[in-house]
């Protein structure tokens, strides 16, 4: 069935039809847009008109309050009628004598509902690969807190907390599975994704430390840990920070004796995936070395920022698998950074040509409609080389 309406609530709240913000464009009542948000946040249950009135028109006499509710519902329905056709509003925003609720059919996409569906499917399946697929789908939907723009309504807070807990639990389960399977670059991809949303999430920090240590990047792991401890000391009491130090100490004892089959040499993919901030620090360090011979390949795929998260992951992991162990890759919304250890600028050009001639990569780029990729190569022989690179990004 063709999608006629797309509703996103995680990160950015939008109610869109063919690139048109329906309520922003057609609803003449600010109270109406707020009422729709409230009904949407409570999707799946019928809400008594008394509850709505007490929240939106407290202290008003019942007759007048019901008239206001009726006119507000009219403004909301009329907005959907204008965008989708006569009758669409009543089909979406339902009401009876005592209740109001929202009802969707398959033509309407609602990210919060899809997230719950994916979690349910992940919990039902006993197939580990299917579970990973559904968990990846779920965490890809979570682009930020539920209705995070709505800062002033108390009613949204418990719902926001509930969805955040659902998403964080999905991230934890996904990271556990990927790490146990030895899919370390995929695990790092979703670790970095988690930390974009929650920079100081304890699970994200733990897995970042595990993965950095497994890559042999002890100094980066130590710096990540110290930044986290500093954050805890700044925002919480000293005891909490020391409790976490005990956890890290225990974690390091485990990681110094890796299980068979889980060492770096058996990592899937040649290059290691790290975050952009650490990439920049590593590039700076390389440029300051006395005899540095590293170089950077900087890729800008046109349209990369519009890709779905799963598509980005597939492309990034394919690139890492085509590189050598010892190289590192970092990614932000628009760019892909590749640091090539022990190589001149000519190596970056050679790697670029090798990537462009890789049949599997070309097929993926074609499928993703990424036909144009701008690239630059930088040497890191001196600190000035690093500054030139930094100024270009």
N, C-alpha and C positions, 0 to 999 in steps of 0.2 A: 504494500500500500504506500502511496506517495506521502512523504512527510509534508504536512501543511503548516506545522507549528513546531518551533524548536525553543525549548525553555531550559536555560542554564542557570544554576544557582550557586555553583561552586567557583569561587574566585570572582567571577563577574556575573551579576544578575541580569539576564536578558530574556525577553519574551518576543521572539522574532518570527516574522513571516516574510520570506523573500527579501531579506536584508532590511526589513522595516521593523523598528521597535514599536510594537502595536500600542502598548499603553502610553508610551512617551509621545507617540504621534497622534493617537485618536482619543485617549481618555481625558476628558475635561475636568476630572475630579481627582485631586491629589489624595483625598481620602479613599477614592475608588482604587487607585493603584496600591495603596497600603492594604486595603481590604483583600485584594486579590493575592498579595504577598502572604497575608495571614492564612487565607484558605489554602494556598499552595503549600505553605510550610506544614500544614496539617492534612496534607493529602492522604486519603484513605480513611478518614473518619468524618462523620457528619457532626457539625458544630451547632449547638443551640443558638437561636437568635438572642436569647438572654445573655449568653456568654459574649457574643459579639458586641451587643449594645453596652454591656458593662465595661468593655475594653475600649470601644471607640467613642461612645457618648455617655461617659459616666455622669451620673447626677441628673440627666435629662429625664423628663416624664416619659413613660413608656410609649404613649401614642405618638408623640413627636419623634422619639428615638426610632420607632419602627418606620415612620415615614422617611426619616433620613436614611435608614438602612435600605429601604426600598428604592429610593432615588439613587443612592450610591451604587447599588447593584445594577440599576439601569445604565448608568454611565459606563460601568465595566462591560456589560453585555453589548452595549452599543458600539464600543471600541472594537470588539471582536467581530460584530456584524459588519462593520465598515471594512475590516481587513479580510475577513474570510467568507462573508456572505450572510444574508439574513437568516437568523435562527441559530447561527454558530454560538452566539453569546449564551443563549439559554441552554444549549447542549453542554457547554463547558461549565458555566456557573449555575449550579442547580439549587433549587430551594423548595421548601414545603412550608406549611403554616408555621412550623416551629424550628426548622433546620435549614442550614446552608452548607453546601459542599461543592467540591470540584470533581469533575468526572472526565477522564480522557479515554479516547480510543487509540487504536494502533497508529493512526496518522499523526499523533502528537508525541514528540520526543521530550522527555523530562529527565534530565541527568540524575537527579536524586533517586528517582524511581529505578532507573537503569542500574545505578550503583547497587541498590539493594537486591535487584534481580541477580546481578553477577555474584554477589556475596552468597546468596542462597544457592546458586548453582555450584559455586566452589565448595560449599559445605556439604552438598549432596553427593558429589562425585568421589569415588575411591581411586580414580585414575589420576596419578600425580601430574601428568602433563596437562590434562584437562583442568585440574585445579589451578595450576600455574597460569594457564590461559585466562581463566575467569578472574583470578586475582589481579593479573596484569590489566585486564579490562577495567576492573574496579578502581585501581589506583590511578589509572590514566584519566578516569572521569573526575577525580578529585584534584582540581586545579587551585584550590584554596578553600578557605572556610565558607560555610553555607551562608549566603546572603551577607557577606562581610561588609558591604556598604551600609547596611542597616545598623547603625551604631547606637540608636537612641531608643529602640523598642525592647523592653525587657523580655517580651514573650519569645523572641527569636533565640535568646541565649541558650536555654536548655536544648533546643532543637539543634543549634549549631554545635554544641558540645557533643550531642549524641552522634551526629554525622562524623565529627572529627574523630571520635573514639572508634567508630566503625572503620574509617579509612586507615587510622594508625594501626589497628589490629590487622587489617589486610596487608599493609606494608610489612609488618613484623612477620606474619606468616609467610609471605612471599620471599622475604630476605632469608628466612630460615631454610626454606626449601632450596632456593638457588645456591646458597652457600653449601648445604649438605650435598647437593648434586655436583659441586665443583665448578659451577658456572659463575666464575668470579667476576668477569667483566659485566655480565648481566646483573649480578648482585650489586656491583658498584654503580651501574646505571640507575638502579632503583634506590640505592642508598643516597646518591646525589639528588635524585628526584625528591625523596623524602625530606632531605635537608634544605631544599629550596623552599618547601612549605613550612618546615619546622626546623630552623637552623640548629637548635640545641636539643633536638629530640634524643633521648638517651640511647635508644636502639640504633638510630642513625649513626651516632658517634661511635658506638661499640663496633658496628660493622665497618665503618670507615677505618677505624684503628686496625681491626682484623685484616682487612684487605690491603691496607698500606703496608702492614708488617709482612704479609705474605708476598707482597711485591718487593720486599727488601728495602722499603722506603721508611726506615726507622726514624730519621730526623723529621720527616713530614708527619709521621704518626705522633711523635712526641710534641710537635708544635700544635697539632690539632687537639691533643689531650690538654696541653697547657692553656690553650685558648678556652677550652670548655671549663676547666677548673676555675680560671679567672672569671668567667661568666657566672659560675655558681657562687663564687665568693662575693661577687658584686651584687647579685640579686637574692641570694639566700644566705643562711647562716653558715658558719664555718663547719659545723658538724655535717651538714648535708654534703659539702665538698669532700670532706674526708671519707664519708661513706662511699662516695663514688670512686675515690682513689683506691679503696679496698677492692671494689669491683674490678677496676682496671688491673690491679695487681694480680688478682685471680685470673683474669682473662689472659694476661701476658704469660702466666705460667702454663696455661693450656696451649697457647699459640706457639710456645717455644718447642713443643713436642707435637708437631702436626701429625695427623693420622696418615697412614699410607694412602697414596693416591690424591692427596690434597696439597701437594707442594706446588710451588710456582712453576716448575718445569712441566707440570701436567695441566696448567691452566689453558682453557680453551681461548684461542686468540693470542697472537704474538705480542701485540702492544698492550700496555696497561692503560686503563681509563681512570682519569683523575679529574678533580674539579678545576675550573678555570683559574681561581685564585692561586691554587697550589701550582698549576702549570706556569703561571707568570713568575712565581717565586723560584720555581725550578729553572726556568729559562734565565732568570737573573743570575742565579747561582752558577749556571753553566758559563755565562758571559764573563763572570769574574774569575773563573779558573785560570790558572797560569797558562795552561796549554789547551784551551778549549777548542773543540772541533765539531761542536754540535750545530745543527741548523733546524730551521722551522719551516714547515709547509703550512700555509694559511689558506683554508678553503672557504669560499662564500657561495654555497649553492643557492641560486635564485629560487625563492619560494620555500626554502627550508623551514622558515618560521611558521608556515601554514600547515606543515605536515602533522598528522596525528602522532601521538607519542609512540605507538607501536612501530610506526613506519620509521620514525627517527631512530629508534632503538635498533631496528633491523639494519639500517644503513650504517650506523656507528659501529655495530659489532662486526659487520662485514669488513669495514675499513681496518679495525683493529686486528682482525684475523689475517689481513694481507700484509701486515707490518712485522717487524722483528721484535723479539723479546728484548727489552731494554728501551725501546721507543715508548713514548707516552702520547695519549690523545685526550683532549679536553673539548667540551662542547658547551656553547650557550645557545640562546634562542636563534641566532642567525649564522653562527660561524662554527667551523671545525678547525681545531688547532692540532698540529702534529709536530712533536719534537723528536727529531731523529738524532740519536746518540752517535757520536763518532762519524760525522759526515759533513762534507762541505755543501755549499749551495747547489753544486752540480748533482749531489745525491738527492736533494729535495726535488729537483727537476726530473731526475730519473724515477723516483718513487711516484711522482705525479703521473708520468707517462705509463708506468706500470699499472697504476690504479685505473687510468682511463682505458687501458687495453684489457682490463679484467672483464671477461664476458659476463660473469655473474653480477658484477657491480653495474655494468652498463645496462643489463636487463632490468635491474632494480631501479636504476635512475630513470629509465624509460617508463616503467610502471608507475613511478612516483611523479612523473612529469617534471623531472629536474634535468632539463636538457642544457641548462646554462650554469656553469660553475666557474666563477672567477677565482684565481689563485695567485699567491705571491710566495716567494721564497726568501728567507732571511738567514744569514749566517750569524753565529754568536761568538765570534772570535774575541770581541772586546765588549766592554760595558756600553759603549756608544752604539754597537750593533743592537743590543737589547733595547736601548732607548728608541732607536729608529723603529724597531718592531712594535714596541708599546704604543708609540704615537700613531701607528697605522690602524690600531684596533679600536 
